[in-house]
Amino acid sequence: MNNDNDTLRAEYPEDLIKSGIRGKYTKQYREGTNIVLIEPDLHKLFPDSDAVNRALREYVADKQLTN
């Protein structure tokens, strides 16, 4: 949203917004999350966490049987 009508609400002081540090918690977030992004074509096959987890468990079980 980048237009001339955008204004900062009164309850958000401008000096508070300007004092922020971009990416301040990025490293901490990445270390504490287990989010994995999948490609759009795979998302069609695995639309949610349950589908991904089932597929991975089956894959691991098959690998363990063959070893």
mmCIF file as Biopython writes it, N, C-alpha, C and O atoms, coordinates in Angstrom:
data_model
#
loop_
_atom_site.group_PDB
_atom_site.id
_atom_site.type_symbol
_atom_site.label_atom_id
_atom_site.label_alt_id
_atom_site.label_comp_id
_atom_site.label_asym_id
_atom_site.label_entity_id
_atom_site.label_seq_id
_atom_site.pdbx_PDB_ins_code
_atom_site.Cartn_x
_atom_site.Cartn_y
_atom_site.Cartn_z
_atom_site.occupancy
_atom_site.B_iso_or_equiv
_atom_site.auth_seq_id
_atom_site.auth_asym_id
_atom_site.pdbx_PDB_model_num
ATOM 1   N N  . MET A ? 1  ? 0.838  -1.183  0.000  1.0 0.0 1  A 1 
ATOM 2   C CA . MET A ? 1  ? 0.000  0.000   0.000  1.0 0.0 1  A 1 
ATOM 3   C C  . MET A ? 1  ? 0.877  1.238   0.000  1.0 0.0 1  A 1 
ATOM 4   O O  . MET A ? 1  ? 1.388  1.652   1.041  1.0 0.0 1  A 1 
ATOM 5   N N  . ASN A ? 2  ? 1.037  1.790   -1.109 1.0 0.0 2  A 1 
ATOM 6   C CA . ASN A ? 2  ? 1.854  2.988   -1.184 1.0 0.0 2  A 1 
ATOM 7   C C  . ASN A ? 2  ? 1.102  4.021   -2.000 1.0 0.0 2  A 1 
ATOM 8   O O  . ASN A ? 2  ? 1.258  4.115   -3.217 1.0 0.0 2  A 1 
ATOM 9   N N  . ASN A ? 3  ? 0.281  4.793   -1.301 1.0 0.0 3  A 1 
ATOM 10  C CA . ASN A ? 3  ? -0.411 5.860   -2.006 1.0 0.0 3  A 1 
ATOM 11  C C  . ASN A ? 3  ? -0.401 7.112   -1.147 1.0 0.0 3  A 1 
ATOM 12  O O  . ASN A ? 3  ? -0.045 7.061   0.031  1.0 0.0 3  A 1 
ATOM 13  N N  . ASP A ? 4  ? -0.786 8.225   -1.728 1.0 0.0 4  A 1 
ATOM 14  C CA . ASP A ? 4  ? -0.720 9.508   -1.033 1.0 0.0 4  A 1 
ATOM 15  C C  . ASP A ? 4  ? -1.741 9.641   0.080  1.0 0.0 4  A 1 
ATOM 16  O O  . ASP A ? 4  ? -1.633 10.553  0.899  1.0 0.0 4  A 1 
ATOM 17  N N  . ASN A ? 5  ? -2.736 8.753   0.133  1.0 0.0 5  A 1 
ATOM 18  C CA . ASN A ? 5  ? -3.772 8.839   1.150  1.0 0.0 5  A 1 
ATOM 19  C C  . ASN A ? 5  ? -3.409 8.110   2.441  1.0 0.0 5  A 1 
ATOM 20  O O  . ASN A ? 5  ? -4.107 8.253   3.446  1.0 0.0 5  A 1 
ATOM 21  N N  . ASP A ? 6  ? -2.327 7.332   2.428  1.0 0.0 6  A 1 
ATOM 22  C CA . ASP A ? 6  ? -1.916 6.617   3.634  1.0 0.0 6  A 1 
ATOM 23  C C  . ASP A ? 6  ? -1.478 7.610   4.701  1.0 0.0 6  A 1 
ATOM 24  O O  . ASP A ? 6  ? -0.683 8.513   4.439  1.0 0.0 6  A 1 
ATOM 25  N N  . THR A ? 7  ? -1.998 7.432   5.889  1.0 0.0 7  A 1 
ATOM 26  C CA . THR A ? 7  ? -1.585 8.281   7.011  1.0 0.0 7  A 1 
ATOM 27  C C  . THR A ? 7  ? -1.379 7.400   8.229  1.0 0.0 7  A 1 
ATOM 28  O O  . THR A ? 7  ? -1.971 6.327   8.347  1.0 0.0 7  A 1 
ATOM 29  N N  . LEU A ? 8  ? -0.542 7.861   9.119  1.0 0.0 8  A 1 
ATOM 30  C CA . LEU A ? 8  ? -0.264 7.142   10.345 1.0 0.0 8  A 1 
ATOM 31  C C  . LEU A ? 8  ? -1.349 7.474   11.354 1.0 0.0 8  A 1 
ATOM 32  O O  . LEU A ? 8  ? -1.666 8.645   11.562 1.0 0.0 8  A 1 
ATOM 33  N N  . ARG A ? 9  ? -1.914 6.463   11.976 1.0 0.0 9  A 1 
ATOM 34  C CA . ARG A ? 9  ? -2.949 6.701   12.981 1.0 0.0 9  A 1 
ATOM 35  C C  . ARG A ? 9  ? -2.372 7.436   14.177 1.0 0.0 9  A 1 
ATOM 36  O O  . ARG A ? 9  ? -1.191 7.292   14.493 1.0 0.0 9  A 1 
ATOM 37  N N  . ALA A ? 10 ? -3.192 8.209   14.827 1.0 0.0 10 A 1 
ATOM 38  C CA . ALA A ? 10 ? -2.738 9.010   15.970 1.0 0.0 10 A 1 
ATOM 39  C C  . ALA A ? 10 ? -2.206 8.143   17.107 1.0 0.0 10 A 1 
ATOM 40  O O  . ALA A ? 10 ? -1.301 8.561   17.829 1.0 0.0 10 A 1 
ATOM 41  N N  . GLU A ? 11 ? -2.756 6.942   17.274 1.0 0.0 11 A 1 
ATOM 42  C CA . GLU A ? 11 ? -2.310 6.080   18.366 1.0 0.0 11 A 1 
ATOM 43  C C  . GLU A ? 11 ? -0.938 5.461   18.120 1.0 0.0 11 A 1 
ATOM 44  O O  . GLU A ? 11 ? -0.378 4.831   19.017 1.0 0.0 11 A 1 
ATOM 45  N N  . TYR A ? 12 ? -0.387 5.628   16.915 1.0 0.0 12 A 1 
ATOM 46  C CA . TYR A ? 12 ? 0.957  5.145   16.604 1.0 0.0 12 A 1 
ATOM 47  C C  . TYR A ? 12 ? 1.881  6.352   16.428 1.0 0.0 12 A 1 
ATOM 48  O O  . TYR A ? 12 ? 1.920  6.953   15.355 1.0 0.0 12 A 1 
ATOM 49  N N  . PRO A ? 13 ? 2.615  6.702   17.469 1.0 0.0 13 A 1 
ATOM 50  C CA . PRO A ? 13 ? 3.495  7.870   17.369 1.0 0.0 13 A 1 
ATOM 51  C C  . PRO A ? 13 ? 4.561  7.674   16.286 1.0 0.0 13 A 1 
ATOM 52  O O  . PRO A ? 13 ? 5.187  6.617   16.208 1.0 0.0 13 A 1 
ATOM 53  N N  . GLU A ? 14 ? 4.756  8.671   15.478 1.0 0.0 14 A 1 
ATOM 54  C CA . GLU A ? 14 ? 5.695  8.583   14.368 1.0 0.0 14 A 1 
ATOM 55  C C  . GLU A ? 14 ? 7.116  8.303   14.844 1.0 0.0 14 A 1 
ATOM 56  O O  . GLU A ? 14 ? 7.843  7.551   14.195 1.0 0.0 14 A 1 
ATOM 57  N N  . ASP A ? 15 ? 7.522  8.892   15.962 1.0 0.0 15 A 1 
ATOM 58  C CA . ASP A ? 15 ? 8.884  8.662   16.454 1.0 0.0 15 A 1 
ATOM 59  C C  . ASP A ? 15 ? 9.094  7.207   16.886 1.0 0.0 15 A 1 
ATOM 60  O O  . ASP A ? 15 ? 10.208 6.692   16.790 1.0 0.0 15 A 1 
ATOM 61  N N  . LEU A ? 16 ? 8.046  6.545   17.357 1.0 0.0 16 A 1 
ATOM 62  C CA . LEU A ? 16 ? 8.141  5.138   17.727 1.0 0.0 16 A 1 
ATOM 63  C C  . LEU A ? 16 ? 8.353  4.281   16.484 1.0 0.0 16 A 1 
ATOM 64  O O  . LEU A ? 16 ? 9.173  3.363   16.493 1.0 0.0 16 A 1 
ATOM 65  N N  . ILE A ? 17 ? 7.630  4.570   15.436 1.0 0.0 17 A 1 
ATOM 66  C CA . ILE A ? 17 ? 7.748  3.823   14.194 1.0 0.0 17 A 1 
ATOM 67  C C  . ILE A ? 17 ? 9.141  4.000   13.595 1.0 0.0 17 A 1 
ATOM 68  O O  . ILE A ? 17 ? 9.742  3.028   13.138 1.0 0.0 17 A 1 
ATOM 69  N N  . LYS A ? 18 ? 9.648  5.198   13.591 1.0 0.0 18 A 1 
ATOM 70  C CA . LYS A ? 18 ? 10.953 5.481   12.996 1.0 0.0 18 A 1 
ATOM 71  C C  . LYS A ? 18 ? 12.098 4.886   13.798 1.0 0.0 18 A 1 
ATOM 72  O O  . LYS A ? 18 ? 13.184 4.678   13.257 1.0 0.0 18 A 1 
ATOM 73  N N  . SER A ? 19 ? 11.878 4.607   15.084 1.0 0.0 19 A 1 
ATOM 74  C CA . SER A ? 19 ? 12.965 4.108   15.930 1.0 0.0 19 A 1 
ATOM 75  C C  . SER A ? 19 ? 13.155 2.598   15.802 1.0 0.0 19 A 1 
ATOM 76  O O  . SER A ? 19 ? 14.086 2.048   16.389 1.0 0.0 19 A 1 
ATOM 77  N N  . GLY A ? 20 ? 12.297 1.923   15.051 1.0 0.0 20 A 1 
ATOM 78  C CA . GLY A ? 20 ? 12.394 0.476   14.899 1.0 0.0 20 A 1 
ATOM 79  C C  . GLY A ? 20 ? 13.623 0.058   14.113 1.0 0.0 20 A 1 
ATOM 80  O O  . GLY A ? 20 ? 14.160 0.821   13.310 1.0 0.0 20 A 1 
ATOM 81  N N  . ILE A ? 21 ? 14.056 -1.176  14.363 1.0 0.0 21 A 1 
ATOM 82  C CA . ILE A ? 21 ? 15.203 -1.730  13.653 1.0 0.0 21 A 1 
ATOM 83  C C  . ILE A ? 21 ? 14.697 -2.875  12.793 1.0 0.0 21 A 1 
ATOM 84  O O  . ILE A ? 21 ? 14.173 -3.864  13.306 1.0 0.0 21 A 1 
ATOM 85  N N  . ARG A ? 22 ? 14.856 -2.738  11.496 1.0 0.0 22 A 1 
ATOM 86  C CA . ARG A ? 22 ? 14.368 -3.747  10.563 1.0 0.0 22 A 1 
ATOM 87  C C  . ARG A ? 22 ? 15.159 -5.046  10.728 1.0 0.0 22 A 1 
ATOM 88  O O  . ARG A ? 22 ? 16.389 -5.035  10.732 1.0 0.0 22 A 1 
ATOM 89  N N  . GLY A ? 23 ? 14.447 -6.153  10.862 1.0 0.0 23 A 1 
ATOM 90  C CA . GLY A ? 23 ? 15.082 -7.457  10.984 1.0 0.0 23 A 1 
ATOM 91  C C  . GLY A ? 23 ? 15.697 -7.741  12.343 1.0 0.0 23 A 1 
ATOM 92  O O  . GLY A ? 23 ? 16.524 -8.644  12.466 1.0 0.0 23 A 1 
ATOM 93  N N  . LYS A ? 24 ? 15.313 -6.995  13.357 1.0 0.0 24 A 1 
ATOM 94  C CA . LYS A ? 24 ? 15.908 -7.126  14.682 1.0 0.0 24 A 1 
ATOM 95  C C  . LYS A ? 24 ? 15.802 -8.549  15.232 1.0 0.0 24 A 1 
ATOM 96  O O  . LYS A ? 24 ? 16.732 -9.024  15.884 1.0 0.0 24 A 1 
ATOM 97  N N  . TYR A ? 25 ? 14.705 -9.225  14.985 1.0 0.0 25 A 1 
ATOM 98  C CA . TYR A ? 25 ? 14.474 -10.555 15.541 1.0 0.0 25 A 1 
ATOM 99  C C  . TYR A ? 25 ? 14.550 -11.665 14.498 1.0 0.0 25 A 1 
ATOM 100 O O  . TYR A ? 25 ? 14.152 -12.795 14.780 1.0 0.0 25 A 1 
ATOM 101 N N  . THR A ? 26 ? 15.045 -11.374 13.317 1.0 0.0 26 A 1 
ATOM 102 C CA . THR A ? 26 ? 15.074 -12.358 12.239 1.0 0.0 26 A 1 
ATOM 103 C C  . THR A ? 26 ? 15.870 -13.598 12.611 1.0 0.0 26 A 1 
ATOM 104 O O  . THR A ? 26 ? 15.386 -14.718 12.443 1.0 0.0 26 A 1 
ATOM 105 N N  . LYS A ? 27 ? 17.087 -13.414 13.113 1.0 0.0 27 A 1 
ATOM 106 C CA . LYS A ? 27 ? 17.933 -14.551 13.461 1.0 0.0 27 A 1 
ATOM 107 C C  . LYS A ? 27 ? 17.280 -15.390 14.564 1.0 0.0 27 A 1 
ATOM 108 O O  . LYS A ? 27 ? 17.251 -16.618 14.485 1.0 0.0 27 A 1 
ATOM 109 N N  . GLN A ? 28 ? 16.764 -14.724 15.577 1.0 0.0 28 A 1 
ATOM 110 C CA . GLN A ? 28 ? 16.113 -15.420 16.692 1.0 0.0 28 A 1 
ATOM 111 C C  . GLN A ? 28 ? 14.898 -16.201 16.191 1.0 0.0 28 A 1 
ATOM 112 O O  . GLN A ? 28 ? 14.677 -17.337 16.611 1.0 0.0 28 A 1 
ATOM 113 N N  . TYR A ? 29 ? 14.125 -15.611 15.312 1.0 0.0 29 A 1 
ATOM 114 C CA . TYR A ? 29 ? 12.949 -16.276 14.754 1.0 0.0 29 A 1 
ATOM 115 C C  . TYR A ? 29 ? 13.341 -17.522 13.975 1.0 0.0 29 A 1 
ATOM 116 O O  . TYR A ? 29 ? 12.741 -18.583 14.144 1.0 0.0 29 A 1 
ATOM 117 N N  . ARG A ? 30 ? 14.341 -17.391 13.128 1.0 0.0 30 A 1 
ATOM 118 C CA . ARG A ? 30 ? 14.756 -18.517 12.287 1.0 0.0 30 A 1 
ATOM 119 C C  . ARG A ? 30 ? 15.294 -19.673 13.118 1.0 0.0 30 A 1 
ATOM 120 O O  . ARG A ? 30 ? 15.111 -20.836 12.757 1.0 0.0 30 A 1 
ATOM 121 N N  . GLU A ? 31 ? 15.956 -19.362 14.226 1.0 0.0 31 A 1 
ATOM 122 C CA . GLU A ? 31 ? 16.502 -20.417 15.067 1.0 0.0 31 A 1 
ATOM 123 C C  . GLU A ? 31 ? 15.414 -21.137 15.856 1.0 0.0 31 A 1 
ATOM 124 O O  . GLU A ? 31 ? 15.586 -22.294 16.238 1.0 0.0 31 A 1 
ATOM 125 N N  . GLY A ? 32 ? 14.305 -20.462 16.099 1.0 0.0 32 A 1 
ATOM 126 C CA . GLY A ? 32 ? 13.270 -21.032 16.943 1.0 0.0 32 A 1 
ATOM 127 C C  . GLY A ? 32 ? 12.039 -21.517 16.218 1.0 0.0 32 A 1 
ATOM 128 O O  . GLY A ? 32 ? 11.004 -21.738 16.847 1.0 0.0 32 A 1 
ATOM 129 N N  . THR A ? 33 ? 12.120 -21.686 14.927 1.0 0.0 33 A 1 
ATOM 130 C CA . THR A ? 33 ? 10.950 -22.124 14.183 1.0 0.0 33 A 1 
ATOM 131 C C  . THR A ? 33 ? 11.275 -23.371 13.368 1.0 0.0 33 A 1 
ATOM 132 O O  . THR A ? 33 ? 12.432 -23.634 13.038 1.0 0.0 33 A 1 
ATOM 133 N N  . ASN A ? 34 ? 10.254 -24.116 13.056 1.0 0.0 34 A 1 
ATOM 134 C CA . ASN A ? 34 ? 10.460 -25.295 12.225 1.0 0.0 34 A 1 
ATOM 135 C C  . ASN A ? 34 ? 9.635  -25.195 10.945 1.0 0.0 34 A 1 
ATOM 136 O O  . ASN A ? 34 ? 9.200  -26.206 10.393 1.0 0.0 34 A 1 
ATOM 137 N N  . ILE A ? 35 ? 9.431  -24.002 10.497 1.0 0.0 35 A 1 
ATOM 138 C CA . ILE A ? 35 ? 8.662  -23.763 9.274  1.0 0.0 35 A 1 
ATOM 139 C C  . ILE A ? 35 ? 9.524  -24.091 8.063  1.0 0.0 35 A 1 
ATOM 140 O O  . ILE A ? 35 ? 10.682 -23.683 7.982  1.0 0.0 35 A 1 
ATOM 141 N N  . VAL A ? 36 ? 8.949  -24.829 7.130  1.0 0.0 36 A 1 
ATOM 142 C CA . VAL A ? 36 ? 9.631  -25.186 5.895  1.0 0.0 36 A 1 
ATOM 143 C C  . VAL A ? 36 ? 8.735  -24.771 4.740  1.0 0.0 36 A 1 
ATOM 144 O O  . VAL A ? 36 ? 7.534  -25.043 4.749  1.0 0.0 36 A 1 
ATOM 145 N N  . LEU A ? 37 ? 9.312  -24.119 3.760  1.0 0.0 37 A 1 
ATOM 146 C CA . LEU A ? 37 ? 8.540  -23.710 2.588  1.0 0.0 37 A 1 
ATOM 147 C C  . LEU A ? 37 ? 8.677  -24.766 1.504  1.0 0.0 37 A 1 
ATOM 148 O O  . LEU A ? 37 ? 9.774  -25.256 1.233  1.0 0.0 37 A 1 
ATOM 149 N N  . ILE A ? 38 ? 7.560  -25.111 0.890  1.0 0.0 38 A 1 
ATOM 150 C CA . ILE A ? 38 ? 7.595  -26.075 -0.202 1.0 0.0 38 A 1 
ATOM 151 C C  . ILE A ? 38 ? 7.180  -25.380 -1.492 1.0 0.0 38 A 1 
ATOM 152 O O  . ILE A ? 38 ? 6.488  -24.362 -1.479 1.0 0.0 38 A 1 
ATOM 153 N N  . GLU A ? 39 ? 7.611  -25.944 -2.580 1.0 0.0 39 A 1 
ATOM 154 C CA . GLU A ? 39 ? 7.318  -25.372 -3.891 1.0 0.0 39 A 1 
ATOM 155 C C  . GLU A ? 39 ? 5.825  -25.499 -4.206 1.0 0.0 39 A 1 
ATOM 156 O O  . GLU A ? 39 ? 5.162  -26.417 -3.724 1.0 0.0 39 A 1 
ATOM 157 N N  . PRO A ? 40 ? 5.297  -24.568 -5.021 1.0 0.0 40 A 1 
ATOM 158 C CA . PRO A ? 40 ? 3.869  -24.576 -5.334 1.0 0.0 40 A 1 
ATOM 159 C C  . PRO A ? 40 ? 3.361  -25.893 -5.915 1.0 0.0 40 A 1 
ATOM 160 O O  . PRO A ? 40 ? 2.240  -26.301 -5.610 1.0 0.0 40 A 1 
ATOM 161 N N  . ASP A ? 41 ? 4.158  -26.565 -6.745 1.0 0.0 41 A 1 
ATOM 162 C CA . ASP A ? 41 ? 3.690  -27.826 -7.330 1.0 0.0 41 A 1 
ATOM 163 C C  . ASP A ? 41 ? 3.543  -28.903 -6.257 1.0 0.0 41 A 1 
ATOM 164 O O  . ASP A ? 41 ? 2.652  -29.747 -6.352 1.0 0.0 41 A 1 
ATOM 165 N N  . LEU A ? 42 ? 4.404  -28.886 -5.239 1.0 0.0 42 A 1 
ATOM 166 C CA . LEU A ? 42 ? 4.291  -29.843 -4.147 1.0 0.0 42 A 1 
ATOM 167 C C  . LEU A ? 42 ? 3.135  -29.492 -3.217 1.0 0.0 42 A 1 
ATOM 168 O O  . LEU A ? 42 ? 2.527  -30.371 -2.607 1.0 0.0 42 A 1 
ATOM 169 N N  . HIS A ? 43 ? 2.842  -28.216 -3.117 1.0 0.0 43 A 1 
ATOM 170 C CA . HIS A ? 43 ? 1.737  -27.788 -2.262 1.0 0.0 43 A 1 
ATOM 171 C C  . HIS A ? 43 ? 0.407  -28.361 -2.739 1.0 0.0 43 A 1 
ATOM 172 O O  . HIS A ? 43 ? -0.500 -28.594 -1.940 1.0 0.0 43 A 1 
ATOM 173 N N  . LYS A ? 44 ? 0.298  -28.585 -4.038 1.0 0.0 44 A 1 
ATOM 174 C CA . LYS A ? 44 ? -0.920 -29.202 -4.570 1.0 0.0 44 A 1 
ATOM 175 C C  . LYS A ? 44 ? -1.078 -30.625 -4.041 1.0 0.0 44 A 1 
ATOM 176 O O  . LYS A ? 44 ? -2.195 -31.079 -3.796 1.0 0.0 44 A 1 
ATOM 177 N N  . LEU A ? 45 ? 0.044  -31.328 -3.865 1.0 0.0 45 A 1 
ATOM 178 C CA . LEU A ? 45 ? 0.017  -32.699 -3.361 1.0 0.0 45 A 1 
ATOM 179 C C  . LEU A ? 45 ? -0.044 -32.764 -1.840 1.0 0.0 45 A 1 
ATOM 180 O O  . LEU A ? 45 ? -0.636 -33.681 -1.271 1.0 0.0 45 A 1 
ATOM 181 N N  . PHE A ? 46 ? 0.568  -31.791 -1.197 1.0 0.0 46 A 1 
ATOM 182 C CA . PHE A ? 46 ? 0.655  -31.754 0.267  1.0 0.0 46 A 1 
ATOM 183 C C  . PHE A ? 46 ? 0.142  -30.399 0.755  1.0 0.0 46 A 1 
ATOM 184 O O  . PHE A ? 46 ? 0.937  -29.506 1.049  1.0 0.0 46 A 1 
ATOM 185 N N  . PRO A ? 47 ? -1.180 -30.238 0.844  1.0 0.0 47 A 1 
ATOM 186 C CA . PRO A ? 47 ? -1.761 -28.927 1.123  1.0 0.0 47 A 1 
ATOM 187 C C  . PRO A ? 47 ? -1.653 -28.450 2.568  1.0 0.0 47 A 1 
ATOM 188 O O  . PRO A ? 47 ? -1.888 -27.275 2.849  1.0 0.0 47 A 1 
ATOM 189 N N  . ASP A ? 48 ? -1.297 -29.357 3.497  1.0 0.0 48 A 1 
ATOM 190 C CA . ASP A ? 48 ? -1.222 -28.928 4.891  1.0 0.0 48 A 1 
ATOM 191 C C  . ASP A ? 48 ? -0.174 -29.735 5.655  1.0 0.0 48 A 1 
ATOM 192 O O  . ASP A ? 48 ? 0.413  -30.669 5.109  1.0 0.0 48 A 1 
ATOM 193 N N  . SER A ? 49 ? 0.054  -29.380 6.895  1.0 0.0 49 A 1 
ATOM 194 C CA . SER A ? 49 ? 1.075  -30.037 7.717  1.0 0.0 49 A 1 
ATOM 195 C C  . SER A ? 49 ? 0.811  -31.520 7.883  1.0 0.0 49 A 1 
ATOM 196 O O  . SER A ? 49 ? 1.745  -32.322 7.859  1.0 0.0 49 A 1 
ATOM 197 N N  . ASP A ? 50 ? -0.438 -31.890 8.050  1.0 0.0 50 A 1 
ATOM 198 C CA . ASP A ? 50 ? -0.764 -33.308 8.228  1.0 0.0 50 A 1 
ATOM 199 C C  . ASP A ? 50 ? -0.347 -34.134 7.020  1.0 0.0 50 A 1 
ATOM 200 O O  . ASP A ? 50 ? 0.210  -35.221 7.171  1.0 0.0 50 A 1 
ATOM 201 N N  . ALA A ? 51 ? -0.609 -33.630 5.838  1.0 0.0 51 A 1 
ATOM 202 C CA . ALA A ? 51 ? -0.243 -34.354 4.616  1.0 0.0 51 A 1 
ATOM 203 C C  . ALA A ? 51 ? 1.272  -34.507 4.500  1.0 0.0 51 A 1 
ATOM 204 O O  . ALA A ? 51 ? 1.765  -35.569 4.120  1.0 0.0 51 A 1 
ATOM 205 N N  . VAL A ? 52 ? 1.998  -33.458 4.823  1.0 0.0 52 A 1 
ATOM 206 C CA . VAL A ? 52 ? 3.462  -33.506 4.770  1.0 0.0 52 A 1 
ATOM 207 C C  . VAL A ? 52 ? 3.988  -34.498 5.800  1.0 0.0 52 A 1 
ATOM 208 O O  . VAL A ? 52 ? 4.850  -35.318 5.486  1.0 0.0 52 A 1 
ATOM 209 N N  . ASN A ? 53 ? 3.479  -34.430 7.016  1.0 0.0 53 A 1 
ATOM 210 C CA . ASN A ? 53 ? 3.940  -35.325 8.079  1.0 0.0 53 A 1 
ATOM 211 C C  . ASN A ? 53 ? 3.663  -36.793 7.753  1.0 0.0 53 A 1 
ATOM 212 O O  . ASN A ? 53 ? 4.515  -37.650 7.986  1.0 0.0 53 A 1 
ATOM 213 N N  . ARG A ? 54 ? 2.479  -37.085 7.216  1.0 0.0 54 A 1 
ATOM 214 C CA . ARG A ? 54 ? 2.160  -38.464 6.828  1.0 0.0 54 A 1 
ATOM 215 C C  . ARG A ? 54 ? 3.140  -38.968 5.770  1.0 0.0 54 A 1 
ATOM 216 O O  . ARG A ? 54 ? 3.658  -40.079 5.873  1.0 0.0 54 A 1 
ATOM 217 N N  . ALA A ? 55 ? 3.385  -38.152 4.765  1.0 0.0 55 A 1 
ATOM 218 C CA . ALA A ? 55 ? 4.289  -38.553 3.686  1.0 0.0 55 A 1 
ATOM 219 C C  . ALA A ? 55 ? 5.706  -38.774 4.210  1.0 0.0 55 A 1 
ATOM 220 O O  . ALA A ? 55 ? 6.364  -39.741 3.825  1.0 0.0 55 A 1 
ATOM 221 N N  . LEU A ? 56 ? 6.169  -37.904 5.065  1.0 0.0 56 A 1 
ATOM 222 C CA . LEU A ? 56 ? 7.518  -38.062 5.610  1.0 0.0 56 A 1 
ATOM 223 C C  . LEU A ? 56 ? 7.631  -39.291 6.499  1.0 0.0 56 A 1 
ATOM 224 O O  . LEU A ? 56 ? 8.648  -39.984 6.471  1.0 0.0 56 A 1 
ATOM 225 N N  . ARG A ? 57 ? 6.602  -39.567 7.283  1.0 0.0 57 A 1 
ATOM 226 C CA . ARG A ? 57 ? 6.625  -40.759 8.132  1.0 0.0 57 A 1 
ATOM 227 C C  . ARG A ? 57 ? 6.635  -42.035 7.287  1.0 0.0 57 A 1 
ATOM 228 O O  . ARG A ? 57 ? 7.343  -42.990 7.609  1.0 0.0 57 A 1 
ATOM 229 N N  . GLU A ? 58 ? 5.856  -42.050 6.215  1.0 0.0 58 A 1 
ATOM 230 C CA . GLU A ? 58 ? 5.862  -43.204 5.319  1.0 0.0 58 A 1 
ATOM 231 C C  . GLU A ? 58 ? 7.228  -43.373 4.660  1.0 0.0 58 A 1 
ATOM 232 O O  . GLU A ? 58 ? 7.733  -44.488 4.535  1.0 0.0 58 A 1 
ATOM 233 N N  . TYR A ? 59 ? 7.808  -42.275 4.246  1.0 0.0 59 A 1 
ATOM 234 C CA . TYR A ? 59 ? 9.128  -42.314 3.617  1.0 0.0 59 A 1 
ATOM 235 C C  . TYR A ? 59 ? 10.172 -42.868 4.585  1.0 0.0 59 A 1 
ATOM 236 O O  . TYR A ? 59 ? 10.969 -43.730 4.213  1.0 0.0 59 A 1 
ATOM 237 N N  . VAL A ? 60 ? 10.170 -42.383 5.808  1.0 0.0 60 A 1 
ATOM 238 C CA . VAL A ? 60 ? 11.128 -42.846 6.817  1.0 0.0 60 A 1 
ATOM 239 C C  . VAL A ? 60 ? 10.903 -44.323 7.138  1.0 0.0 60 A 1 
ATOM 240 O O  . VAL A ? 60 ? 11.865 -45.079 7.275  1.0 0.0 60 A 1 
ATOM 241 N N  . ALA A ? 61 ? 9.665  -44.731 7.258  1.0 0.0 61 A 1 
ATOM 242 C CA . ALA A ? 61 ? 9.362  -46.138 7.543  1.0 0.0 61 A 1 
ATOM 243 C C  . ALA A ? 61 ? 9.857  -47.033 6.410  1.0 0.0 61 A 1 
ATOM 244 O O  . ALA A ? 61 ? 10.420 -48.097 6.670  1.0 0.0 61 A 1 
ATOM 245 N N  . ASP A ? 62 ? 9.657  -46.621 5.161  1.0 0.0 62 A 1 
ATOM 246 C CA . ASP A ? 62 ? 10.138 -47.404 4.023  1.0 0.0 62 A 1 
ATOM 247 C C  . ASP A ? 62 ? 11.655 -47.486 4.017  1.0 0.0 62 A 1 
ATOM 248 O O  . ASP A ? 62 ? 12.214 -48.542 3.719  1.0 0.0 62 A 1 
ATOM 249 N N  . LYS A ? 63 ? 12.330 -46.390 4.341  1.0 0.0 63 A 1 
ATOM 250 C CA . LYS A ? 63 ? 13.780 -46.365 4.374  1.0 0.0 63 A 1 
ATOM 251 C C  . LYS A ? 63 ? 14.317 -47.285 5.467  1.0 0.0 63 A 1 
ATOM 252 O O  . LYS A ? 63 ? 15.325 -47.963 5.269  1.0 0.0 63 A 1 
ATOM 253 N N  . GLN A ? 64 ? 13.655 -47.308 6.607  1.0 0.0 64 A 1 
ATOM 254 C CA . GLN A ? 64 ? 14.095 -48.151 7.712  1.0 0.0 64 A 1 
ATOM 255 C C  . GLN A ? 64 ? 13.923 -49.630 7.400  1.0 0.0 64 A 1 
ATOM 256 O O  . GLN A ? 64 ? 14.713 -50.460 7.850  1.0 0.0 64 A 1 
ATOM 257 N N  . LEU A ? 65 ? 12.897 -49.958 6.633  1.0 0.0 65 A 1 
ATOM 258 C CA . LEU A ? 65 ? 12.667 -51.355 6.252  1.0 0.0 65 A 1 
ATOM 259 C C  . LEU A ? 65 ? 13.700 -51.858 5.263  1.0 0.0 65 A 1 
ATOM 260 O O  . LEU A ? 65 ? 14.059 -53.036 5.273  1.0 0.0 65 A 1 
ATOM 261 N N  . THR A ? 66 ? 14.176 -50.970 4.414  1.0 0.0 66 A 1 
ATOM 262 C CA . THR A ? 66 ? 15.133 -51.380 3.377  1.0 0.0 66 A 1 
ATOM 263 C C  . THR A ? 66 ? 16.571 -51.378 3.875  1.0 0.0 66 A 1 
ATOM 264 O O  . THR A ? 66 ? 17.458 -51.891 3.192  1.0 0.0 66 A 1 
ATOM 265 N N  . ASN A ? 67 ? 16.812 -50.823 5.028  1.0 0.0 67 A 1 
ATOM 266 C CA . ASN A ? 67 ? 18.196 -50.783 5.564  1.0 0.0 67 A 1 
ATOM 267 C C  . ASN A ? 67 ? 18.462 -51.876 6.540  1.0 0.0 67 A 1 
ATOM 268 O O  . ASN A ? 67 ? 19.569 -51.974 7.071  1.0 0.0 67 A 1 
#
